[in-house]
């Protein structure tokens, strides 16, 4: 049975917002992971609270505006009331929510941790597979390039990856990999093992011959 490897990408923090502070010279706000709910007659407003990285003044990212409480899922509303961290992160990473509020995030401020089975070049060369299959666990999108992930997880050089792309050895969701491809949750990567082995052997031979 063919083995499927899992590559898990876990952000360590939410992205900062690019926004000028009206109280100081800062242009960045961080997510406080807390919600604010305000009732107005029969309607409610719900915001995700951001704070200036310098002076801690607040900016409220609108989640719901003048909405009847009955129109909001009860489980979701309970998460707002309890400042559910996971829910706050979902909104903090949501491009749709940022567009709705006309704000931009600095996605380069997101650091992340990778969890994956490390496979050495020797181990790769010893495998007997036609296709190597990898699936990505990437619940929060911060525009990470899939090519960067492949290089790290398979310990490939830029030249080796370029060769594999040129040879059309890597497919993502059935399509040939492009270097600009941005990672998506549950992306399924398949690599032609014969071509991968050829690229690795060429590199190994070049190192031996100096």
DORO-769539 format. One record per residue (C-alpha): residue number from 0; residue in one letter; x, y, z. Coordinates in Angstrom, 3 decimals, padded with zeros to 6 digits. Example, Ala and Ser with C-alpha at 12.3 -4.5 7.8 and 13.67 -1.06 7.14 Angstrom:
// DORO-769539
PT    n  res        px        py        pz
PT    0    a   012.300  -004.500   007.800
PT    1    s   013.670  -001.060   007.140
END
This chain:
// DORO-769539
PT    n  res        px        py        pz
PT    0    x   000.000   000.000   000.000
PT    1    x   001.356   003.414  -000.967
PT    2    x   002.332   005.598   001.994
PT    3    x   000.998   009.131   002.257
PT    4    x   003.108   011.660   004.119
PT    5    x   001.577   014.596   006.003
PT    6    x   003.159   018.055   006.054
PT    7    x   001.625   020.196   008.805
PT    8    x   002.117   023.971   008.725
PT    9    x   001.260   025.701   012.007
PT   10    x   001.534   029.505   012.338
PT   11    x   003.007   030.740   015.604
PT   12    x   001.183   034.076   015.504
PT   13    x  -001.504   035.983   013.648
PT   14    x  -000.493   038.537   010.993
PT   15    x  -000.119   042.199   011.903
PT   16    x  -002.415   044.692   010.227
PT   17    x  -000.926   047.496   008.154
PT   18    x  -002.745   050.466   009.630
PT   19    x  -001.677   053.934   010.743
PT   20    x  -002.339   054.638   014.397
PT   21    x  -004.137   057.901   015.171
PT   22    x  -002.365   058.176   018.549
PT   23    x   001.282   057.541   017.604
PT   24    x   003.533   057.003   014.583
PT   25    x   003.007   053.234   014.444
PT   26    x   001.632   051.588   011.300
PT   27    x   001.005   048.134   012.720
PT   28    x  -001.721   046.581   014.871
PT   29    x  -001.749   043.126   016.466
PT   30    x  -004.742   040.892   017.106
PT   31    x  -005.728   040.857   020.804
PT   32    x  -007.683   037.593   020.275
PT   33    x  -010.652   039.220   022.017
PT   34    x  -014.073   040.185   020.709
PT   35    x  -016.277   043.139   021.548
PT   36    x  -020.067   042.880   021.437
PT   37    x  -022.282   045.936   021.536
PT   38    x  -026.091   045.762   021.692
PT   39    x  -028.167   048.478   020.042
PT   40    x  -031.891   047.970   020.564
PT   41    x  -032.657   044.694   018.739
PT   42    x  -029.337   044.533   016.892
PT   43    x  -025.762   043.763   017.856
PT   44    x  -022.337   044.703   016.555
PT   45    x  -019.443   042.285   016.871
PT   46    x  -015.802   043.294   016.439
PT   47    x  -012.415   041.615   016.719
PT   48    x  -010.181   043.927   018.745
PT   49    x  -006.737   044.906   017.443
PT   50    x  -004.185   046.974   019.354
PT   51    x  -001.373   049.241   018.252
PT   52    x   002.029   047.588   018.667
PT   53    x   003.429   050.798   020.237
PT   54    x   000.759   052.570   022.266
PT   55    x  -001.871   049.803   022.604
PT   56    x  -004.709   051.963   021.289
PT   57    x  -007.517   049.916   019.759
PT   58    x  -008.891   049.267   016.304
PT   59    x  -012.085   047.251   015.910
PT   60    x  -012.334   044.897   012.932
PT   61    x  -016.028   044.545   012.090
PT   62    x  -017.365   040.974   012.105
PT   63    x  -021.101   041.713   012.259
PT   64    x  -022.745   045.117   012.010
PT   65    x  -026.309   045.918   013.179
PT   66    x  -027.289   042.281   013.024
PT   67    x  -030.105   040.579   014.905
PT   68    x  -028.671   038.077   017.407
PT   69    x  -031.019   035.394   016.060
PT   70    x  -029.292   035.717   012.669
PT   71    x  -025.965   034.663   014.203
PT   72    x  -025.346   030.970   014.855
PT   73    x  -025.718   030.363   018.598
PT   74    x  -022.470   028.375   018.853
PT   75    x  -020.578   031.145   017.056
PT   76    x  -022.144   033.825   019.255
PT   77    x  -021.070   031.861   022.322
PT   78    x  -017.500   031.856   020.966
PT   79    x  -017.654   035.655   020.693
PT   80    x  -018.836   035.922   024.288
PT   81    x  -016.033   033.639   025.509
PT   82    x  -013.259   035.168   023.393
PT   83    x  -012.589   031.885   021.642
PT   84    x  -008.958   032.014   020.454
PT   85    x  -009.363   029.652   017.516
PT   86    x  -012.278   031.684   016.181
PT   87    x  -010.284   034.898   016.579
PT   88    x  -007.456   033.354   014.559
PT   89    x  -009.867   032.332   011.789
PT   90    x  -010.951   035.950   011.374
PT   91    x  -007.395   037.284   011.753
PT   92    x  -006.261   035.105   008.836
PT   93    x  -009.386   035.726   006.726
PT   94    x  -008.662   037.657   003.529
PT   95    x  -012.413   038.065   003.012
PT   96    x  -012.778   039.754   006.413
PT   97    x  -009.865   042.097   005.682
PT   98    x  -011.359   043.075   002.336
PT   99    x  -014.692   043.718   004.019
PT  100    x  -012.955   046.120   006.419
PT  101    x  -010.652   047.576   003.735
PT  102    x  -007.488   046.775   005.661
PT  103    x  -004.329   044.934   004.666
PT  104    x  -002.275   042.396   006.602
PT  105    x   001.483   042.064   006.621
PT  106    x   001.688   038.312   006.058
PT  107    x   005.485   038.395   006.270
PT  108    x   005.098   038.905   010.044
PT  109    x   003.749   035.356   010.426
PT  110    x   006.294   032.803   011.627
PT  111    x   005.425   029.135   011.440
PT  112    x   006.411   025.641   012.514
PT  113    x   006.611   022.604   010.234
PT  114    x   005.832   019.082   011.346
PT  115    x   006.787   016.367   008.869
PT  116    x   008.570   013.060   008.523
PT  117    x   012.161   013.903   007.680
PT  118    x   013.411   011.752   004.804
PT  119    x   017.125   011.817   004.038
PT  120    x   018.467   011.599   000.497
PT  121    x   019.695   008.061   001.223
PT  122    x   016.244   007.041   002.428
PT  123    x   014.620   008.584  -000.635
PT  124    x   016.962   006.711  -002.947
PT  125    x   016.148   003.427  -001.211
PT  126    x   012.386   003.742  -001.623
PT  127    x   010.567   001.627  -004.160
PT  128    x   007.630   003.817  -005.150
PT  129    x   006.312   005.027  -008.475
PT  130    x   004.700   008.126  -006.992
PT  131    x   005.440   009.847  -003.690
PT  132    x   002.322   011.420  -002.160
PT  133    x   002.207   014.246   000.366
PT  134    x  -000.821   015.990   001.869
PT  135    x  -000.696   019.430   003.467
PT  136    x  -002.377   020.405   006.722
PT  137    x  -002.546   024.206   006.414
PT  138    x  -005.596   025.542   008.301
PT  139    x  -004.565   029.230   008.267
PT  140    x  -003.608   030.845   004.968
PT  141    x  -000.719   033.305   004.916
PT  142    x   000.319   032.990   001.265
PT  143    x   003.139   030.476   001.751
PT  144    x   004.627   029.205  -001.490
PT  145    x   004.326   025.465  -001.987
PT  146    x   007.747   025.355  -003.646
PT  147    x   009.324   026.604  -000.388
PT  148    x   007.567   023.863   001.559
PT  149    x   008.692   021.150  -000.861
PT  150    x   012.308   022.332  -000.716
PT  151    x   012.328   022.322   003.090
PT  152    x   010.524   019.039   003.665
PT  153    x   012.520   017.116   001.044
PT  154    x   015.789   018.968   001.697
PT  155    x   016.151   019.966  -001.964
PT  156    x   018.343   022.690  -003.396
PT  157    x   016.879   025.423  -005.607
PT  158    x   018.512   023.776  -008.609
PT  159    x   017.015   020.380  -007.812
PT  160    x   013.546   021.850  -007.422
PT  161    x   013.916   023.785  -010.694
PT  162    x   014.877   020.563  -012.466
PT  163    x   011.827   018.752  -011.094
PT  164    x   009.529   021.592  -012.145
PT  165    x   011.100   021.683  -015.639
PT  166    x   010.601   017.927  -015.950
PT  167    x   006.971   018.329  -014.781
PT  168    x   007.677   015.776  -012.069
PT  169    x   005.477   017.457  -009.430
PT  170    x   001.707   017.791  -009.571
PT  171    x  -000.661   019.563  -007.181
PT  172    x  -004.319   018.568  -007.300
PT  173    x  -003.600   016.981  -010.689
PT  174    x  -001.936   020.099  -012.154
PT  175    x   001.756   020.619  -012.862
PT  176    x   003.456   022.647  -010.138
PT  177    x   004.204   026.301  -010.854
PT  178    x   006.767   028.081  -008.686
PT  179    x   004.264   030.819  -007.845
PT  180    x   001.677   028.308  -006.562
PT  181    x   000.424   029.388  -003.143
PT  182    x  -000.244   026.698  -000.598
PT  183    x  -003.821   025.628   000.143
PT  184    x  -005.165   023.457   002.934
PT  185    x  -005.361   019.775   001.975
PT  186    x  -003.213   020.282  -001.122
PT  187    x  -002.199   016.867  -002.434
PT  188    x   001.314   016.797  -003.884
PT  189    x   002.448   013.912  -006.057
PT  190    x   006.060   013.521  -007.176
PT  191    x   007.266   011.188  -009.926
PT  192    x   009.755   009.138  -007.936
PT  193    x   011.792   008.019  -010.952
PT  194    x   012.446   011.649  -011.908
PT  195    x   013.149   012.641  -008.301
PT  196    x   015.627   009.795  -007.947
PT  197    x   017.339   010.845  -011.186
PT  198    x   017.754   014.422  -009.956
PT  199    x   019.115   013.269  -006.588
PT  200    x   021.559   010.845  -008.224
PT  201    x   022.878   013.552  -010.559
PT  202    x   023.498   015.818  -007.579
PT  203    x   025.204   013.012  -005.696
PT  204    x   027.456   012.225  -008.669
PT  205    x   028.410   015.889  -009.110
PT  206    x   029.472   016.030  -005.446
PT  207    x   031.643   012.927  -005.872
PT  208    x   033.377   014.274  -008.972
PT  209    x   033.912   017.652  -007.314
END
